[in-house]
Each structure stands twice: as structure tokens, then as C-alpha cells.
């Protein structure tokens, strides 16, 4: 949204009181990340609980296979593909991603036909590069064409900076994403394609004479982990997109740029456990309670009151002292009528000094109809003269 209106100081004071009321213990709001890039998100609300270089472009290695899978899941959902569809293993797919490539492979024989449901398991459990290329060629003719589809699909689901050059994540200078984009991609898959989540928690896959063990080490720990994807190239380092659920809460963690597979496992585990332990949901406003106002141009009212839909909740650190918070109402300034009660017109954004960020959708609490020409003229003069006033 274009411009923001900052909330009143007394609201921020109220937030600060909520946070500092907790007893300060050995826990702190800071997580000492060893990863070059790190991101922690609440899967339900999309709240960002922690980030380091979250918007920095990076090489994602096999973590980008989540985008390959997202394209496949969409095609399965809209009926373009069926689980029983078969694809032929070309020599290119076999050489670049199969046994001769000396990379992670499903080891599908050259010129064989393989079902899509088998390829899905080969990509998710074994991180098979050959399986990815087979799908890419089968769906788009060439891997390059499929990579363009990945980038386009990524933009549609909110990946702001990602550009994909292949289906596998093997190193290419133009194949880049961000920790933020990978977290949003994981959240999209969890919410839009939940029927495939059981494959991500599948600990092994038997294909022909091969027994593949899931490359996600968190599945074998007792922390509620049930996905999603690891990655490694020498250019990217070791990385992981991980998700875990404890009780009703699900978190998504992204780490990248680590030195070893063991360091990757420890960093992802610690980030998830810290997130479950250190944050709690806080109610800021009751259902129907006014959060603020948004300026309207050319309406029969100068301002429209804003409310949440249901209680307005955000995630806050349990353990903090004098936590500095900033709260803004974000909307396209000024709003233009007609506005109907219940229209989504703004967002409440609360950020902390520790890079935690919450956004909550706000809705018009009243109807606003267009005003007459005379009123619109006065409004235009006022907005030009006092454009610095939200």
C-alpha cells in the first residue's frame, strides 16, 4: 500500500505495557543466528518473528525445488496433470540430473517411463534432480521454459525477488531467491496444497531397488517437524526450509549459508524451538473495536473507522524488557468512495526492534458514499494544502 498513517502514541504505550509486563528471565528476544540468512514465520498469521538478511538475494540450491513442486501441485489441482500421468526420462535429464551427474538423484533409468506420483516422492524425499528435469521437460518442453513458468508462478503467489533458471536448484548465477520468499513459498504450499504435506513427512521412499531416506534430518527429532526441503551447493552453503507444528501453532524457518549439514540441522532446530518457546499471541483489540481511522477523499465522511474481523491478535515476545515497538496503519492514501462496511481497506503493521513484524487486515466499519462536486473540490484543496497530514 502506498502511504501509512502512524498510530497514536498512547496505542504504542499500551503495546509496550503488554510486552514489558512479562518477567524478564534468561530468555531474550534475540536469537544468535549463525546462518547468513535466517527467517522465522508464524504459518497461520504470516507474522515474521525473526529475520537476518531476510530480503537479501541468495542462491537457494535444492530449497528452490519447492517452487518446482508448487507448479506441479497447481497443475494437479486444476486437472492439467494427474498422478498417474507418465513422463519419459530423456538423455539430458539422465545425464544432468541422474546417476552420471553425481548429484542427488532418483536414479531413474534412461528412456524409462515414470509416473508423476513417483516423481513427487523422488523430488520431496530424495531431492532427485533427474525427477525435477523429467517433470520440467514433460510439462513445458524444456527446463528453461519450465523455469520461466516457475518465476511467473512465483510472482503470482507473492515471491517478490525470486528468479528461477532451472527446476533443480543446481547453481546458476540467475537462480536466486530470498529467505523471505522461501518462507512465503512454504506457507503457500502448506495453505493451498495441504493434501501433499504427508509426503514431506515421509521418512523413506522405496523406488525400484533403491531405498531413499528423507534428507530432512528434523523429521527424526521429537520437535513436531513435518517438512519441508534441504539444499546445498558450494556457492549457497547448507540451507533448509523447515516447518514444525506444536499444538495448534505451526512455524516456518529458513536458514542458509551454513558450513556443514550438522550446523544446518542444529540451526534450524534451535530457531524453531526458540520460536515456539519465546512468542505468544496477544489480543490488541476486541471484535468490532475501533483500531483507527483512514482518510477518505470525496466521501460523505472525511474518515472511515477501521476494525478487525474478529479479535485483532499479534505475536509478541514473552520475554522482553523495554521492547521498542512501532505501529502503523497502512493504506492507499487517501481512500476513495464508495466504501462498503466490511471492505478490506488497510492493514495494521506492528514491528519490533528485533525485526519481528505482524500485519493484520483491517476493514471499513462504516459505509462511505461519494459526496457532491462541491465537497470533492474542497477535499482536493485540503489534501493539496495539507498532504503531509495523514
MOHU-V862136 format. One record per helix or strand of 3 or more residues. SS is the DSSP state (2 for helix, 1 for strand). FROM is the first residue (numbers start at 0). LEN is the number of residues. Records with the same first field share a line. If there is no record, write none. Layout:
BEGIN
SS=FROM-LEN / FROM-LEN
END
This chain:
BEGIN
1=2-4 / 36-6 / 47-5 / 85-3 / 112-3 / 203-4 / 209-4 / 224-9 / 236-10 / 248-10 / 278-7 / 289-8 / 302-5 / 311-6 / 324-7 / 343-9 / 356-8
2=8-12 / 60-18 / 90-7 / 98-3 / 115-9 / 128-12 / 142-14 / 178-14 / 193-7 / 216-4 / 260-18 / 372-13
END
